[in-house]
Amino acid sequence: LISGTGRATGNNGANSSLGAIAVAIGGGGGSAGAPSFEGLQGNSGGSGGGNSASFTPIASGTAGQGNAGGLGTQSGGSYGGGGGGGSSQVGQNASSTKAGDGGNGTDYSAWATATSTGDSGYYAGGGSGCGYSNASQNGFGGSGGGGDSQMDANGDSGLANTGGGGAAGGNSAGSYSTGSGGSGIVIVRYLGAAVATGGTISTSGGYTYH
């Protein structure tokens, strides 16, 4: 999304699927600080995006899959957007001096190490909210590939192959795009030597990973 005033909301991370089964759910995108923008609710199974100051209903996730986004705030002329929810943690509420951080994703360190994927072992972190004026500091993406917001710049995208949410971008003085949600990933693990084909194959700790 691109807003003519630069106060766009972040995007949800992308889902991945194995056949008809959704197995990797993206974190929610953070909202902008401007009062006219609402957090994005996560896709089916995903986390909610962070809200702006004017919207008090929390953008919820789906039980067992994701978490709610954080609330925005307004202090004088400064607005801060809440952070997007991650797969294991709610998005941070904005304060009077800082936009909300994205919620952390889920730690699958053994899987991440074996396949050289993830963000320090995490997947599906929430994207951060963005400040509306220079008085508001930007948020940081949650562990698991969530994007960081940028003042007077495009928001960072979620990390590829993590399902991390994209960050909100811009402030009141310009037109900036949000970060894209990071692509998801499907990892299949089974005990023993490789007995199937497909994907990038690796082995670790007696398991085969596709």
Stockholm file with secondary structure:
# STOCKHOLM 1.0

chainA/1-210         LISGTGRATGNNGANSSLGAIAVAIGGGGGSAGAPSFEGLQGNSGGSGGGNSASFTPIASGTAGQGNAGGLGTQSGGSYGGGGGGGSSQVGQNASSTKAGDGGNGTDYSAWATATSTGDSGYYAGGGSGCGYSNASQNGFGGSGGGGDSQMDANGDSGLANTGGGGAAGGNSAGSYSTGSGGSGIVIVRYLGAAVATGGTISTSGGYTYH
#=GR chainA/1-210 SS CBCTTSCBCCCCCCCEEETTEEEECCCCCCCCSSTTCCCCCCSTTCCCCCCCTTCCSCCCCCTTTCCCCCCCEEETTEEECCCCCCSSSCCCCCCSSBCCCCCCCEECHHHHHHHTCSBTTEECCCCCCCBSSTTSBCCCCCTTTCCCCBTTSCCCCCCTTTTCCCCCBCCSSSCCBCCCCCCCCCCCEEESSCCCCCSCCEEETTEEEC
#=GC SS_cons         CBCTTSCBCCCCCCCEEETTEEEECCCCCCCCSSTTCCCCCCSTTCCCCCCCTTCCSCCCCCTTTCCCCCCCEEETTEEECCCCCCSSSCCCCCCSSBCCCCCCCEECHHHHHHHTCSBTTEECCCCCCCBSSTTSBCCCCCTTTCCCCBTTSCCCCCCTTTTCCCCCBCCSSSCCBCCCCCCCCCCCEEESSCCCCCSCCEEETTEEEC
//
